[in-house]
Amino acid sequence: MVIAIVIILTLSSVGLFGLLVNGAKRAHYRPTARNFGLGLIIGGVTDFLDTLGIGSFVTSTAIFQASHYLKDERQLPGTLNTMHAIPTAFEALFFVTAVSVDPWTLISLVVAAAVGAVIGSEVMVKLNQRRIQLIMAGALVVTALLMTAKLVGWISLLGVANQATSLRGWPLVIGIVGNFILGLLMAAGVGLYAPCMVMVYFLGLTPIAAFPIMMLSCALLMPSSAVNFIRRGRVAYRGIFGIILGGILGVVIAATLVKSLSMTALSWLIVLVSLWTAQSLWRAATRQHKQFN
């Protein structure tokens, strides 16, 4: 199964890179050393943080806005999906081959997220995006507080084992349903990483098991979106090849760091990521509220 995943991710990355090169030619893009260098830094920072579970879209958007990187804001979704698709595939390749997770558990949760994302693109966009973001932000804060209480010894009922690498029975069903819902929520602007890390923790899996599950989920979802954006000309090519290379380097450095962390350190990382994601969702919901009032 691991070999099949490696082949799929490798082929999709090579194919996507080829489409990017052709897209850049059609757009008459001429790379410069300055743009490539700037892209290298952006990719290195954002995908380093992405590999830690913080996510790359929020950080990339913040950098783009601060540096006026994009000339046309309508290209933001396409650029984000395209520039991070290949580094995310590297994340998935690293964790799938380096972290032992039961194949049935891994594939079940990943497929559930993929199906949820496909359905979500049609369903979730019709719901109140701001309300979903606020609810998820509150849930992540509460979860982070509960996990903190467990880690400092105040309670001992959460994430009891936290050493398992597989799910069976009802925990597996809960995991499949949970990841399906998280796939749905991606269409409403809620990132999959932090909630998936929390869910895996509470189901009793070892914290590092979240990384191949969430990375592979996104690695299989992003290329299809990227292909559509490239075909429609909704990608900014300025420095994008530098971003991809920098992103790959950032992934390698961060993945090595994560793999060497203790389980306690990884649990604290989940707490920090949960709080970071909660404040990002809260800010996004607040901005949206101001725009419509």
C-alpha positions, 0 to 999 in steps of 0.5 A, a space after each residue: 500500500 505504501 508503494 502505491 501511495 508513493 507512486 500516486 503522489 510522485 506521478 501527480 507531482 510530476 504531472 502538476 509540475 509539467 502543467 505549471 511549466 506549460 502554464 507559465 509559458 502560456 502566460 509568458 512568464 519570465 522568471 527573475 532571480 529576485 522573484 525566485 529568491 523571494 519565493 524561496 523564502 515564502 515557500 520555506 517559511 510557510 511549508 515549514 509551518 505547514 509541516 508542523 500542522 499550523 497550515 500554509 494557507 493562512 501564513 501565505 495569505 498574510 505574507 502576500 497581503 503584507 508584501 503586496 505579492 499578488 497583483 490580482 486578488 482573484 488569483 489567491 485561491 489558485 495560487 495557494 493550491 498550486 504553490 503548496 500542492 507539491 510540497 504537501 505531497 512531499 509531506 505526505 511521502 515523508 510521513 507515510 513512509 516514516 510513521 507506522 499507521 495501520 493501512 486500513 485506518 489510514 486509507 479509511 480516514 483519508 478516503 472519508 476526508 476526500 469524499 467529504 471535500 467533494 460533497 462539501 464543495 457543493 453543500 457547505 458553501 450554501 451554509 453560513 461560513 462565518 457561523 461555522 468558523 466561530 463554532 470551530 474556533 470555540 471548539 478548538 479553544 475548549 479542546 486545547 484547554 482540555 488537552 492542557 489539563 490532561 498534560 499537566 495532570 489535572 485530568 486523566 480521562 482524555 487520550 488515555 492510551 495515545 500509543 495506538 497506531 490503528 483504530 477498530 470498531 466504534 473508534 474507527 467509525 467515529 474517525 471516519 465520520 469525523 474526517 468526512 465532516 472535516 472534509 466537508 468543512 474544508 469548503 467552508 474555509 476550515 483547515 483540516 490539520 488542527 481538528 484532525 490532530 485533535 480527533 486522532 489524539 482523543 481517539 487514542 492514537 499516538 499523536 504523530 499518527 495524525 501527520 500521515 493521515 492529515 498530510 495524505 488527505 490534503 495531498 490527494 485533494 490539492 492537485 485536482 484543484 490546482 489543475 483546474 486553476 492552472 487551466 483557467 489561468 487563475 494562478 500567479 506565476 511570480 516566484 512560484 517555482 522558488 516557492 515550490 523549491 523552498 517549500 520542499 526544503 522547509 518540509 524536509 527540515 520540519 518533518 525531521 524535527 517533528 519525527 524527533 519530538 517526544 510524544 509529550 512535545 507533540 501533544 503540546 504542539 497540538 495544543 498550540 496549533 489548536 489555539 493558532 487555528 482558533 484565532 485564525 478562524 475567529 479573525 476570518 469570521 470577524 473580517 467577514 462580518 465587517 465586510 457585510 455590515 
